[in-house]
Amino acid sequence: MNSENKILKPKSWWGNIDKIIFIPTLILFLFGVISITSISQHLDGRFAFSSNLLLKKHLIFCLAGILIILITSRLSLKNLILLSFFLFAVGIILSLVAIFFFPETKGATRWIKFLNFSFQPSELLKPSFIVVSAVLLGRYKLKKDYSIILNFLCLISISIVLIFQPDFGMFILIFAAWLIQLITTKINLKILIPVLSGFFTIFLICFFVHDHVRFRIMNFLFSDVGDNYQIKKSLQSFENGGLLGQGIGEGTVAKTLPDVHSDFIFALIGEELGAALALLIIILYLILYLRAYVVSQNSDNFFVINSITGLANIFIFQVIINISSALNIIPTKGMTLPFISYGGSSFISCSIIIGFLLSLIREEKNA
């Protein structure tokens, strides 16, 4: 009882928190504010709302993110698991609500809109499903019971929701992190092979059914298919930025990109802050990932290992997808850069991931 009370005290919280994860996270918050401030100055006349509204909303997301990290990082393992199951159920239900009761935006039904805010409930599935999956895989590893079937049903539920929205990129992201969880559990090949076969079947169906999926893949493979405006401008931004950049607010190429505040914000960073600071941002992400990986490898608790590595993987995969898209290494995908891109739903989701990591690491240290 005394140890639980100590965790709730601010001084004790700071003493128990993993600063190698927390401090880089705050620095990424700062880079996000700098980038959105620069973009806001360029948005006059481009939208129906005030250009300052973008920055104000981003600052609200930052405050909400810090609050979420502070709260979730104090959770016990039991409460973390209970919250994950709750968020998973809420994420599935609200995602279905978005599909059936809210209008399309940019050809997808992913968002629930309220006043001046929109929320993408499927973002809640990223951190929650990883923990739920770790619980079920841990039970299966120990008891060899029906838990693996429940795990598959959870993934199938997510897949159906994401494909009907559609959000193929999110499906790939969650499946990749889950697949690694499955492999680290040392699941029998008799189970793993049908899983991979099912994934490739879904991939082919999406390729032929969803025009935007086929277009992005074909456009990446064959440059003469479709319009390459965004990618060309993105690559020009990095060239224009050079090593040290043009300076904050001085970017001209990146700001011609329609999605510079979200999907292509790394192009803006490359142009205004330069390759040196762009590399620093990548290093900050790698520090978060490697720290989580090192801590997980020192644990003998399967749930902790599987949860930490799963959360770290889904976080770094999102980073890789965003940066690789901006650099034309992979087909473009509408996915934000954690803590830097504008987007409240992703910001909340990534904050939960960091909070969960801090909670798991603290519990592991105190075990």
C-alpha positions in Angstrom: 0.0 0.0 0.0 2.8 2.4 0.9 4.6 1.7 -2.4 1.5 2.5 -4.4 1.0 5.8 -2.6 4.6 6.7 -3.3 4.1 6.2 -7.0 1.3 8.8 -6.9 3.5 11.6 -5.4 5.1 13.9 -7.9 8.7 13.6 -6.5 8.5 9.9 -6.4 7.0 9.8 -9.9 9.9 11.8 -11.3 12.3 9.5 -9.5 10.7 6.4 -10.9 10.1 7.6 -14.5 12.4 6.5 -17.3 13.9 9.7 -18.3 15.6 8.2 -21.4 12.1 7.8 -22.9 10.4 10.8 -21.3 12.9 13.6 -22.1 13.3 12.7 -25.8 9.5 12.7 -26.0 9.3 16.2 -24.7 11.9 17.3 -27.2 9.8 15.8 -30.0 6.9 17.8 -28.6 9.0 20.9 -29.0 10.0 20.1 -32.6 6.3 19.7 -33.4 5.3 23.1 -31.9 8.1 24.7 -33.9 7.0 23.1 -37.2 3.3 23.8 -36.7 4.1 27.4 -35.8 6.0 27.8 -39.1 3.2 26.2 -41.0 0.5 28.4 -39.3 2.2 31.5 -40.6 1.8 30.2 -44.1 -1.8 29.2 -44.0 -3.6 32.6 -44.2 -6.3 32.3 -46.8 -5.9 28.6 -47.4 -8.6 27.5 -45.0 -11.9 28.9 -43.8 -10.5 29.2 -40.3 -7.9 31.4 -38.7 -4.3 30.3 -39.4 -3.6 30.6 -35.6 -6.3 28.0 -34.9 -4.0 25.2 -36.2 -1.3 26.2 -33.7 -3.8 26.6 -30.9 -5.3 23.2 -31.4 -1.8 21.6 -31.6 -0.9 23.2 -28.3 -4.1 21.7 -26.8 -3.0 18.3 -28.2 0.4 18.8 -26.5 -1.1 19.6 -23.2 -3.5 16.7 -23.5 -0.6 14.4 -24.5 1.4 15.4 -21.5 -1.6 14.8 -19.2 -2.2 11.4 -20.8 1.4 10.4 -20.3 1.4 11.6 -16.7 -1.8 9.6 -15.9 -1.0 6.4 -17.9 2.6 6.2 -16.7 1.4 5.8 -13.1 -0.8 2.8 -13.8 -0.2 -0.5 -12.2 0.0 -3.6 -14.5 -3.5 -4.6 -13.5 -5.0 -1.2 -14.3 -3.0 -0.9 -17.5 -4.5 -4.2 -18.7 -8.0 -3.2 -17.7 -7.7 0.2 -19.4 -6.4 -1.5 -22.6 -9.4 -3.9 -22.8 -11.7 -0.9 -22.2 -10.0 1.2 -24.9 -10.0 -1.7 -27.3 -13.8 -2.1 -27.0 -14.4 1.6 -27.2 -12.1 1.8 -30.3 -14.0 -0.9 -32.1 -17.4 0.4 -31.2 -16.7 4.1 -32.1 -14.9 3.0 -35.3 -18.2 1.3 -36.4 -20.1 4.4 -35.4 -17.8 6.4 -37.6 -18.4 4.1 -40.6 -22.2 4.0 -40.3 -23.2 7.4 -38.9 -20.6 9.9 -40.1 -20.0 11.2 -43.6 -16.9 10.5 -45.7 -13.9 12.7 -45.5 -11.3 12.4 -48.3 -13.0 9.1 -49.3 -12.9 7.5 -45.9 -15.2 7.1 -42.9 -12.7 7.2 -40.1 -13.6 10.3 -38.2 -16.2 11.3 -35.6 -16.7 15.0 -35.8 -17.8 17.2 -32.9 -17.7 21.0 -33.1 -14.3 22.1 -34.5 -12.7 18.8 -33.6 -12.6 15.4 -35.3 -11.5 12.2 -33.7 -10.3 9.0 -35.3 -11.3 6.2 -32.9 -9.3 3.5 -34.6 -6.2 5.3 -33.2 -7.1 3.9 -29.8 -6.6 0.4 -31.2 -2.9 0.8 -31.6 -1.8 0.8 -28.0 -4.8 -1.1 -26.6 -4.6 -4.1 -29.0 -0.9 -4.5 -28.4 -1.5 -5.0 -24.6 -4.6 -7.1 -25.1 -2.7 -9.3 -27.5 0.2 -9.6 -25.0 -2.2 -10.7 -22.3 -3.8 -13.4 -24.6 -0.5 -14.6 -26.0 0.9 -14.9 -22.5 -2.1 -17.0 -21.4 -1.8 -19.2 -24.5 1.9 -19.7 -23.9 1.2 -20.8 -20.4 -2.0 -22.8 -20.8 -2.2 -23.6 -24.5 -5.9 -22.9 -24.4 -8.5 -20.9 -26.4 -6.7 -17.6 -25.9 -5.0 -17.7 -29.3 -8.4 -17.9 -30.9 -9.6 -14.8 -29.0 -6.4 -13.1 -30.2 -7.2 -13.9 -33.8 -10.8 -12.7 -33.3 -9.6 -9.4 -32.0 -7.3 -9.0 -35.0 -10.1 -10.0 -37.4 -12.4 -7.4 -35.8 -9.7 -4.7 -36.3 -9.1 -5.8 -39.9 -12.8 -5.7 -40.8 -13.1 -2.2 -39.3 -10.0 -0.8 -41.0 -10.7 -2.3 -44.4 -14.2 -1.0 -44.4 -13.2 2.5 -43.4 -10.8 2.1 -45.4 -7.5 2.6 -43.7 -5.1 0.1 -45.3 -2.0 1.7 -43.9 -3.3 1.4 -40.3 -4.1 -2.3 -41.0 -0.5 -2.9 -42.2 0.9 -1.1 -39.2 -1.1 -3.0 -36.6 -0.6 -6.4 -38.4 3.2 -5.9 -38.6 3.5 -5.2 -34.8 1.1 -8.0 -34.0 3.0 -10.5 -36.2 6.2 -9.8 -34.4 4.4 -10.4 -31.1 3.3 -13.7 -32.5 6.7 -14.7 -33.7 8.4 -13.8 -30.4 5.8 -16.0 -28.7 7.3 -18.9 -30.8 3.9 -19.9 -32.2 3.8 -23.1 -34.1 4.4 -22.8 -37.9 1.0 -24.6 -38.4 -0.6 -21.5 -37.0 1.8 -18.9 -38.4 1.6 -20.1 -42.1 -2.3 -19.7 -42.3 -1.9 -16.3 -40.6 0.5 -15.1 -43.3 -1.6 -16.7 -46.1 -4.6 -14.8 -44.7 -2.7 -11.5 -44.7 -1.6 -11.9 -48.3 -5.1 -12.8 -49.3 -6.4 -9.5 -47.7 -3.6 -7.6 -49.3 -4.6 -8.8 -52.8 -8.3 -8.1 -52.1 -7.5 -4.6 -51.0 -5.2 -4.1 -54.0 -7.9 -5.0 -56.5 -10.9 -3.5 -54.6 -9.6 -0.2 -53.3 -8.5 2.1 -56.1 -6.3 4.3 -53.8 -4.3 1.3 -52.6 -3.7 0.1 -56.1 -2.8 3.6 -57.3 -0.3 4.3 -54.6 1.5 1.0 -55.1 1.5 1.3 -58.9 2.5 5.0 -58.7 5.5 4.0 -56.5 6.6 1.2 -58.7 6.0 3.0 -62.0 6.7 6.7 -62.0 4.6 7.3 -65.1 1.4 6.1 -63.4 -0.5 9.1 -61.9 0.7 12.4 -60.5 4.0 12.5 -58.5 3.5 16.2 -57.4 3.7 15.6 -53.7 6.7 13.3 -53.8 8.6 15.6 -56.1 8.0 18.6 -53.9 8.9 16.5 -50.8 12.3 15.5 -52.3 12.9 19.1 -53.5 12.3 20.3 -49.9 15.2 18.1 -48.6 17.4 19.3 -51.5 16.6 23.0 -50.8 17.2 22.5 -47.0 20.7 21.1 -47.4 22.6 20.4 -44.2 21.6 23.3 -42.0 18.2 24.3 -43.5 16.7 27.6 -44.7 15.6 28.7 -41.2 12.4 28.5 -39.3 9.5 30.0 -41.3 11.7 30.3 -44.4 10.7 27.1 -46.2 9.1 27.7 -49.6 8.9 24.3 -51.3 7.5 22.1 -48.6 4.7 24.6 -47.8 3.2 24.1 -51.3 2.4 20.5 -50.2 -1.3 20.1 -49.3 -0.5 17.8 -46.4 2.6 19.5 -45.1 1.1 19.9 -41.6 0.5 16.1 -41.3 1.8 13.5 -43.7 4.7 15.5 -45.1 5.8 17.5 -42.1 9.2 15.8 -42.3 9.8 17.5 -45.7 9.2 20.9 -44.0 11.7 19.9 -41.3 14.3 18.9 -43.9 13.9 22.2 -45.7 13.7 24.6 -42.7 15.8 22.9 -40.1 18.1 21.0 -42.4 19.5 17.4 -42.6 21.4 17.8 -39.3 18.3 18.4 -37.2 16.2 16.0 -39.3 18.8 13.3 -38.4 18.6 14.4 -34.7 14.9 13.8 -34.8 15.4 10.3 -36.2 18.0 9.7 -33.4 15.4 10.8 -30.8 13.0 8.2 -32.1 15.7 5.6 -32.1 16.6 6.4 -28.5 13.0 5.8 -27.5 12.9 2.5 -29.4 16.3 1.1 -28.3 15.6 2.0 -24.7 12.4 0.1 -24.7 14.0 -2.8 -26.4 16.9 -3.0 -23.9 14.6 -2.8 -20.9 12.4 -5.6 -22.3 15.3 -7.9 -22.9 16.3 -7.6 -19.3 12.9 -8.8 -18.1 11.8 -12.3 -17.3 8.1 -11.5 -17.4 6.7 -12.5 -20.8 3.8 -10.0 -20.6 6.2 -7.1 -20.0 8.5 -8.2 -22.7 5.7 -8.7 -25.3 3.9 -5.5 -24.4 7.0 -3.3 -24.4 8.4 -4.6 -27.6 5.0 -4.5 -29.3 4.4 -0.9 -28.2 7.9 0.1 -29.2 7.5 -1.6 -32.6 4.1 0.0 -33.5 5.5 3.4 -32.5 8.8 3.1 -34.6 6.9 1.5 -37.5 4.7 4.6 -37.7 7.9 6.7 -37.7 9.4 4.6 -40.5 6.3 4.7 -42.6 6.0 8.5 -42.4 9.7 9.3 -43.0 10.0 6.7 -45.7 7.0 8.0 -47.6 8.4 11.5 -47.5 11.7 10.2 -48.9 10.0 8.1 -51.6 11.4 4.9 -50.1 7.9 3.3 -49.9 4.5 4.1 -51.4 2.9 7.2 -49.9 0.6 6.6 -46.9 -1.4 9.1 -44.9 0.3 8.6 -41.6 1.4 11.2 -39.1 4.9 11.6 -37.6 4.4 11.0 -33.9 4.3 14.2 -31.7 5.4 16.4 -34.6 2.6 16.2 -37.2 -0.7 18.0 -36.6 -3.4 15.5 -35.7 -5.1 15.1 -32.3 -6.1 11.4 -32.6 -2.6 10.2 -33.5 -1.2 12.5 -30.8 -3.4 11.0 -28.1 -2.7 7.4 -29.4 1.1 8.0 -29.3 0.9 9.6 -25.9 -0.9 6.5 -24.6 1.9 4.4 -26.1 4.6 6.4 -24.3 2.6 6.4 -21.0 2.1 2.6 -21.3 5.9 2.1 -21.9 6.8 4.3 -18.9 4.3 2.4 -16.7 5.6 -1.0 -17.9 9.3 0.0 -17.5 8.6 1.4 -14.0 6.9 -1.8 -12.9 9.7 -3.8 -14.3 12.3 -1.8 -12.4 10.3 -2.1 -9.2 9.7 -5.8 -9.6 
